[in-house]
Amino acid sequence: MARLSVAAACLLCAFTSSARAQTVLKTERCLSGSVIQDRLLEKEYVAGDFHLFYSLQGNDRLHHTGDSNGNGTPDSIENMAIQLQAAQRFYSGALGLRSPLRQKVFANAGQINIYVLRKDRGKGAAFDKVSRERMADGTTLPCALKLIVDTSVNPLRNVTPAHELFHLYQYGYGVFKQRWYLEGMARWLEMPYRDSSKGMAAAAPSLNCPDYANASYDAAIFWHRYAQRYFAPVDVPAGLRQLTYTDGSPVFKQSALPGGAMLAPFFDSLFRASQQISQQQQVANTQWTEKMQRSPQFSQDICDALSAITPQRGAAAR
């Protein structure tokens, strides 16, 4: 009887823990958005999960309007879609990450909308809320995740679309928005799209994770060197290496991401940490304020999630 009671208690404990996890892991409601409420993007280009909205007139007029194949769609828009779909296949296929549209938190999003707008600052932005956007003419779009890409971006020389898409993957796995994690890791993930001569050749001054808590894009060297030291590389599949832009140039400039095998287990670990901290804070994942998400106090939790999946030094990938 005692054994049965212990077993029952353990089962109840496991059930309670699972129930608590469910209460803090909620789905984002589809909110009314305001990103394009004063804009009119009269053109739409659809490529799989991606819907690209752009304009050929007015303040948000596309900068690069050349149409080399004469199909009626500017090359820059086609190339943006090519880059996004290639990145999605690399992130979800080769790296084994769950697509944002397959995450419970984003279950109400049916697509990913890319708004090509004139930005006063920066080249792109990614949002962690599901929204139904409405344009100035009253056109209402379906519930979606969204990215903004500046009208000046030329995907042949700029990987902003792939960079911003990776942020959606990060948002899908956890509540954290520390810049050294968000921007540093996303910058590292740009490597396969860049010429090898533009890779991260410099040695990281430290592989101690907490040392980078105040960094931003420059934390990319930490993620690169740490992953390369302790984890195996992930090849860019042959099918992806053959992908080209409209001018015939390859989308992927390198054949592998050194240390890429770190990503899937790290994000699984971060997903668990995000739930545990939400339980401790008694705040559901959808209720975290922007200030909480960016708080430096959670940098150590990100480092702990990384440490939890790092092999022993003697077994590290070389």
C-alpha positions as CSV (number, residue, x, y, z in Angstrom):
1,M,0.0,0.0,0.0
2,A,2.9,2.4,0.8
3,R,4.4,1.8,-2.6
4,L,1.1,2.5,-4.2
5,S,0.7,5.7,-2.3
6,V,4.1,6.9,-3.3
7,A,3.5,6.0,-6.9
8,A,0.1,7.8,-6.8
9,A,1.8,10.8,-5.2
10,C,4.4,10.9,-7.9
11,L,1.8,10.7,-10.6
12,L,-0.2,13.5,-9.0
13,C,3.0,15.6,-8.7
14,A,3.7,15.0,-12.4
15,F,0.1,15.9,-13.3
16,T,0.2,19.0,-11.2
17,S,3.5,20.1,-12.8
18,S,2.1,19.6,-16.3
19,A,-1.1,21.5,-15.4
20,R,1.0,24.4,-14.1
21,A,3.0,24.4,-17.3
22,Q,-0.2,24.6,-19.3
23,T,-1.5,27.6,-17.3
24,V,1.6,29.7,-18.1
25,L,1.9,28.6,-21.8
26,K,-1.0,30.4,-23.5
27,T,-1.8,31.4,-27.0
28,E,-1.5,35.0,-28.2
29,R,-4.9,36.5,-29.0
30,C,-5.2,38.1,-32.4
31,L,-5.1,41.8,-31.7
32,S,-5.9,44.8,-33.9
33,G,-2.6,46.1,-35.3
34,S,-1.6,49.6,-36.1
35,V,1.6,49.2,-38.2
36,I,0.0,50.0,-41.5
37,Q,-3.1,51.9,-40.4
38,D,-1.8,55.1,-42.2
39,R,-0.2,53.2,-45.0
40,L,-1.4,51.8,-48.4
41,L,0.5,48.9,-49.7
42,E,-1.3,48.1,-53.0
43,K,0.8,45.1,-54.0
44,E,1.0,41.6,-52.5
45,Y,3.3,38.8,-53.4
46,V,2.7,35.3,-51.8
47,A,5.4,32.6,-51.4
48,G,4.3,29.8,-49.1
49,D,3.8,31.1,-45.6
50,F,5.0,34.5,-46.5
51,H,2.9,37.4,-47.7
52,L,4.9,40.4,-48.9
53,F,3.1,43.7,-49.0
54,Y,4.7,46.6,-50.8
55,S,4.0,49.8,-52.8
56,L,5.3,51.3,-56.0
57,Q,4.1,54.8,-55.1
58,G,4.1,57.3,-52.4
59,N,6.2,57.5,-49.2
60,D,6.7,53.7,-49.1
61,R,7.7,53.4,-52.7
62,L,10.0,50.4,-53.2
63,H,13.6,51.6,-54.0
64,H,14.7,48.6,-56.2
65,T,12.0,48.2,-58.8
66,G,13.9,46.4,-61.6
67,D,12.0,43.4,-63.1
68,S,14.6,41.4,-65.0
69,N,12.4,38.5,-65.9
70,G,9.4,40.6,-66.8
71,N,6.9,38.8,-64.7
72,G,5.4,41.9,-63.1
73,T,7.1,41.5,-59.7
74,P,10.2,43.5,-58.8
75,D,13.3,41.4,-58.4
76,S,13.9,42.7,-54.9
77,I,10.5,41.4,-53.8
78,E,11.1,38.0,-55.4
79,N,14.5,37.8,-53.9
80,M,13.2,38.7,-50.5
81,A,10.7,35.8,-50.8
82,I,13.5,33.5,-52.0
83,Q,15.7,34.4,-49.0
84,L,12.8,34.0,-46.5
85,Q,11.8,30.6,-47.8
86,A,15.4,29.4,-48.0
87,A,15.9,30.6,-44.4
88,Q,12.7,28.9,-43.2
89,R,13.9,25.6,-44.8
90,F,17.3,25.9,-43.2
91,Y,16.0,26.8,-39.7
92,S,13.2,24.3,-39.6
93,G,14.8,21.6,-41.8
94,A,18.5,21.4,-41.3
95,L,18.6,23.0,-37.8
96,G,15.5,21.1,-36.6
97,L,13.7,24.2,-35.1
98,R,10.0,24.4,-34.8
99,S,8.4,27.0,-37.2
100,P,6.9,30.0,-35.4
101,L,3.5,29.1,-37.1
102,R,3.7,25.7,-35.4
103,Q,4.3,27.1,-31.9
104,K,1.3,27.0,-29.5
105,V,1.9,30.7,-28.6
106,F,1.3,31.7,-32.2
107,A,-1.5,29.2,-33.0
108,N,-3.8,32.1,-34.1
109,A,-1.5,33.2,-36.8
110,G,-2.1,31.7,-40.2
111,Q,0.7,33.3,-42.1
112,I,3.7,35.6,-41.8
113,N,3.2,39.1,-43.3
114,I,6.2,41.2,-44.4
115,Y,5.5,44.9,-44.7
116,V,8.0,46.7,-46.9
117,L,7.9,50.2,-45.5
118,R,10.2,53.2,-45.3
119,K,11.8,53.1,-41.9
120,D,13.4,56.1,-40.2
121,R,15.8,53.9,-38.3
122,G,17.2,50.4,-38.9
123,K,16.5,48.0,-41.8
124,G,14.0,45.7,-40.2
125,A,11.8,44.7,-37.2
126,A,10.1,41.6,-35.9
127,F,7.1,41.4,-33.6
128,D,6.1,38.8,-31.1
129,K,2.3,39.5,-31.2
130,V,-0.3,38.1,-33.5
131,S,-2.3,40.8,-35.2
132,R,-4.9,41.6,-37.8
133,E,-3.7,44.7,-39.6
134,R,-5.8,47.2,-41.4
135,M,-4.6,49.6,-44.1
136,A,-5.5,53.2,-44.7
137,D,-8.1,52.2,-47.4
138,G,-9.8,49.8,-45.0
139,T,-8.3,46.7,-46.3
140,T,-8.1,44.2,-43.4
141,L,-5.6,41.4,-43.5
142,P,-5.9,38.0,-41.8
143,C,-4.3,37.2,-38.4
144,A,-0.6,36.9,-38.8
145,L,2.9,37.3,-37.4
146,K,4.6,40.3,-38.9
147,L,8.0,41.6,-40.0
148,I,8.9,45.0,-41.3
149,V,11.7,45.4,-44.0
150,D,12.9,48.8,-45.1
151,T,12.1,49.8,-48.7
152,S,15.8,50.2,-49.4
153,V,16.8,46.6,-48.7
154,N,18.3,44.7,-51.6
155,P,18.3,41.0,-50.6
156,L,21.2,40.3,-53.0
157,R,23.5,42.2,-50.5
158,N,21.4,42.3,-47.3
159,V,20.2,39.5,-45.1
160,T,17.7,41.5,-43.1
161,P,14.7,39.3,-44.1
162,A,16.5,36.1,-42.8
163,H,17.7,37.9,-39.7
164,E,14.2,39.2,-38.8
165,L,12.6,35.8,-39.5
166,F,15.0,34.2,-37.0
167,H,13.7,36.5,-34.3
168,L,10.3,34.9,-34.8
169,Y,11.8,31.6,-34.1
170,Q,13.4,33.0,-30.9
171,Y,10.0,34.5,-29.8
172,G,8.3,31.1,-30.4
173,Y,10.6,29.4,-27.9
174,G,10.6,31.8,-25.0
175,V,9.7,35.2,-23.5
176,F,13.2,36.6,-23.4
177,K,14.3,39.7,-25.3
178,Q,17.8,40.4,-24.0
179,R,19.7,42.0,-26.9
180,W,22.9,39.9,-26.5
181,Y,20.7,36.9,-27.0
182,L,18.3,38.2,-29.7
183,E,20.6,40.2,-31.8
184,G,23.8,38.4,-31.1
185,M,22.4,35.0,-32.0
186,A,20.5,36.3,-35.1
187,R,23.7,38.0,-36.3
188,W,25.6,34.6,-35.9
189,L,22.9,32.9,-37.9
190,E,23.7,35.3,-40.8
191,M,26.9,33.4,-41.5
192,P,25.7,30.9,-44.0
193,Y,24.4,33.7,-46.3
194,R,27.6,35.7,-46.2
195,D,30.9,35.2,-48.1
196,S,33.4,33.2,-46.0
197,S,35.8,36.2,-46.1
198,K,33.2,38.1,-44.1
199,G,32.9,35.4,-41.5
200,M,33.8,35.8,-37.8
201,A,37.5,35.3,-37.9
202,A,38.4,37.0,-34.6
203,A,38.6,34.9,-31.5
204,A,36.0,35.6,-28.8
205,P,37.7,37.3,-25.8
206,S,35.8,35.1,-23.5
207,L,33.5,32.0,-23.6
208,N,32.0,32.9,-20.3
209,C,28.3,33.5,-21.1
210,P,27.5,36.1,-18.4
211,D,30.3,38.3,-19.8
212,Y,28.1,39.2,-22.7
213,A,25.0,40.3,-20.8
214,N,25.6,44.0,-21.8
215,A,26.4,43.2,-25.4
216,S,24.2,43.4,-28.5
217,Y,25.0,42.4,-32.1
218,D,28.6,42.0,-31.0
219,A,27.7,39.0,-28.9
220,A,27.6,37.1,-32.2
221,I,31.2,36.2,-31.8
222,F,30.4,34.5,-28.5
223,W,27.6,32.4,-29.9
224,H,29.7,31.5,-32.9
225,R,32.8,30.5,-30.9
226,Y,30.9,28.8,-28.1
227,A,28.8,26.7,-30.5
228,Q,31.8,25.9,-32.7
229,R,33.8,24.7,-29.7
230,Y,31.2,22.4,-28.1
231,F,28.9,21.3,-30.9
232,A,29.1,19.8,-34.3
233,P,28.5,21.8,-37.5
234,V,25.3,21.5,-39.5
235,D,25.6,21.3,-43.3
236,V,23.5,23.4,-45.6
237,P,21.7,20.7,-47.5
238,A,22.7,20.3,-51.2
239,G,19.2,21.4,-52.3
240,L,19.5,24.7,-50.4
241,R,23.0,25.3,-51.7
242,Q,21.6,25.2,-55.2
243,L,19.1,27.9,-54.6
244,T,19.7,31.2,-56.4
245,Y,18.4,34.7,-56.6
246,T,16.9,36.1,-59.8
247,D,20.4,37.1,-61.0
248,G,21.8,33.6,-60.5
249,S,23.8,34.3,-57.4
250,P,23.6,31.7,-54.6
251,V,21.5,32.3,-51.5
252,F,23.9,30.4,-49.3
253,K,27.5,31.4,-49.5
254,Q,28.8,28.8,-47.1
255,S,28.3,25.1,-47.0
256,A,27.8,24.7,-43.2
257,L,27.0,26.5,-39.9
258,P,29.8,25.7,-37.5
259,G,28.3,24.6,-34.2
260,G,24.8,24.6,-35.6
261,A,24.0,21.4,-33.7
262,M,23.7,23.5,-30.6
263,L,20.5,25.3,-31.7
264,A,17.8,22.6,-31.3
265,P,18.8,21.4,-27.8
266,F,19.4,25.0,-26.7
267,F,16.0,26.2,-27.7
268,D,14.3,23.1,-26.1
269,S,16.2,24.0,-22.9
270,L,15.2,27.7,-23.2
271,F,11.6,26.7,-23.8
272,R,11.6,24.8,-20.5
273,A,13.3,27.6,-18.7
274,S,10.8,30.1,-20.0
275,Q,7.9,28.0,-18.6
276,Q,9.6,27.5,-15.3
277,I,10.3,31.2,-14.8
278,S,6.8,32.1,-15.9
279,Q,5.6,29.8,-13.1
280,Q,7.9,31.4,-10.6
281,Q,6.7,34.9,-11.6
282,Q,3.1,33.7,-11.8
283,V,2.8,35.4,-15.1
284,A,1.6,33.6,-18.3
285,N,3.9,33.8,-21.3
286,T,1.5,36.1,-23.1
287,Q,1.3,38.5,-20.2
288,W,5.0,39.4,-19.8
289,T,5.5,43.2,-20.3
290,E,8.2,44.4,-22.6
291,K,10.1,45.6,-19.6
292,M,10.1,42.1,-18.0
293,Q,11.1,40.5,-21.3
294,R,14.1,42.8,-21.6
295,S,15.1,42.7,-17.9
296,P,18.8,41.9,-17.5
297,Q,18.0,39.7,-14.5
298,F,17.0,36.9,-16.9
299,S,20.3,36.8,-18.7
300,Q,21.7,34.3,-16.3
301,D,18.7,32.0,-17.0
302,I,19.6,32.1,-20.7
303,C,23.2,31.2,-19.8
304,D,21.9,28.4,-17.5
305,A,19.8,27.0,-20.4
306,L,22.9,27.0,-22.6
307,S,25.1,25.4,-19.9
308,A,22.5,22.6,-19.3
309,I,22.9,21.3,-22.8
310,T,26.7,21.8,-23.2
311,P,28.7,18.6,-23.4
312,Q,31.6,18.0,-21.0
313,R,34.7,19.8,-22.2
314,G,36.5,16.5,-23.0
315,A,33.6,15.5,-25.3
316,A,33.2,18.9,-27.0
317,A,33.0,19.2,-30.7
318,R,36.3,20.5,-32.2
